[in-house]
Amino acid sequence: MFKLNGTVFMPSLLTLIGIPGLESVQLWIGIPFCTVYIFALFGNSLLLVIIKSERSLHEPMYLFLAMLGATDIALSTCIVPKMLGIFWFHLAEIYFEACLLQMWFIHTFQCIESGILLAMALDRYVAICDPLRHATIFTHQLLTQIGVGVTLRAALLVATCIILIKCRLKFYWTTVVSHSYCEHMAVVKLAADDVRINKIFGLFVAFSVLGFDIIFITLSYVRIFIAVFNLPQKEARLKAFNTCIAHICVFLEFYLLAFFSFFTHRFGFQIPSYIHILLSILYLLLPPFLNPLVYGVKTKQIRDRVSKFFHSKNPS
């Protein structure tokens, strides 16, 4: 690394300090985060095994759920091992390129998850509002195309943010990142160069993905609710509504945490930095932890398969 006028030119190493202001208790903070991570891995892995092994669950709703589970495993794995290394073993240093790679993985999987949630909402819309055409519309070929599409959209948009950092930002005020992982704005704020384009494009990616998805998810559910309330029989209304409860819980959990973390990080200047960091960590860890619980409790088919799975393992 070369220093010039108090700045560092193209640093090779960065230092992640964890949670600023809570360094003395990070050892203990890591325990609940590790526990949440383990349960998230177990819950989502169990969902994947059950959906793969049960042919009756090879329907669009459950295949989207499998995509969501795989994304949740990848997303939580992107941050927790390194974060626990900082908290427990003081392994704070990270190569600059490795930091950019971690940033790309984290934000890509966030965008993929948002795209899958949109696809799940559209699937429920067609299933309830046009049930006779659902099987012909949501074919396995379409599911594959949706999976490829949301992955490419996320990967390319986030890759542009990474390229802008790598190519435009040469000088940095410091190499110390006040965060537990390589978050886009946390790294951009270190730069001594003009970062306006980086910030604007970061906002563009966030709003073009999350904003676009949440608008169409909301429209889908408005149409779904109208169709449900127009059903003539009360039992049919309850059945249709019950199929959407788990999805609604997951949507609210993901987007409320996302927007709360996003706005407090960018506009909550009076909020202590450790609150920002904790919120951003919870935003990435709570959905992978809660999603299997929500679907396990609210979806009878999955609940029955889980019960069958464990009973088959314990025949006595």
Secondary structure, DSSP 8 states (H G I E B T S, - for coil): -EEETTEEES-SEEEE--STT-GGGHHHHHHHHHHHHHHHHHHHHHHHHHHHH-GGG-SHHHHHHHHHHHHHHHHHHHHHHHHHHHHHH---EEEHHHHHHHHHHHHHHHHHHHHHHHHHHHHHHHHHHSGGGHHHHS-HHHHHHHHHHHHHHHHHHHHHHHHHHHHH--EES-SEESSSS--HHHHHTTBSS--HHHHHHHHHHHIIIIIHHHHHHHHHHHHHHHHHHT-S-HHHHHHHHHHHHHHHHHHHHHHHHHHHHHHHHHH-TTS-HHHHHHHHHHHHHHHHHHHHHHHHHH-HHHHHHHHHHHHHH---
